[in-house]
């Protein structure tokens, strides 16, 4: 049982809030306006863990987090996959036929086009899904409904008019669990693991090809490789990568040895159990 406080970005009732409650029911979820503030809360010790979304099955990666991760000073100790569901909610007593406008973040509205078209609703964009519910509770309007997670209706006293209105029921967000502990306990050897790391290759011809060759020759499964710029420098491309296994596994150890030879920076961001969600379907 893990106790203490866990930081997330967004308002109370957001999908990240639901993810915190599902994964760590004994911890107090603490909302933060930005990802930077959520990271800082963990780094400062105000919160013991952070629950940070990194990618969505439809929208792709969360760009802000991609840049913050390598320089956060935090370590990854877990991952969680959360199916995303949107509810249409309104002020108490409002009937579905009274609603003319759906309010939420543009991504959420985009995922509910079929329902909105069927109900002939206009869309109104705001910063985040739970924020839409909070805004409606503070400024009641019988012509508006929020598109938000179910938890938001409970927190802000709204009534759900329609449930699970998203077009794609496979919509899933992946979260990483972060800690400020620089040497967290290793994951149990009974579970499959993921290792996340960043690197920047040396300025040599075919350096990336050579740096990655060791993963192929040693049979290591690389599940993610993404590039990003640091500090806006076009000449300094960093890579974020994830592989199956642990650094002490012989194949991965040899692959990392080769990667280090062709890289001017290399850092392991975390070794953590693979969420069983990966093997479903």
ABEGO torsion letter per residue (X at the ends): XBBEBBBBBEBBGBAAAAAAAAABAABBBBBBABAAAAAAAAAAGABABBBBBABBAAAEBBAAAAAAAAAAGBBBABBBBBBBBBBBBBBBGBBAAABABBBBBAAAAAAAAAAAAAAGBBBBBBABAAAAAAAAAABBBAABBBBBBAAAAAAAGBBBABBGABABAABBBBBBBBBABABBBBBBAABBBBBBBBBBBBBBBGAAAAAAAAAAAAGBBBABBBBBBBGGBAABBBBBBBBBEBAABAAAAAAAAAAAAABABBBBAEBBBBBAAAABX
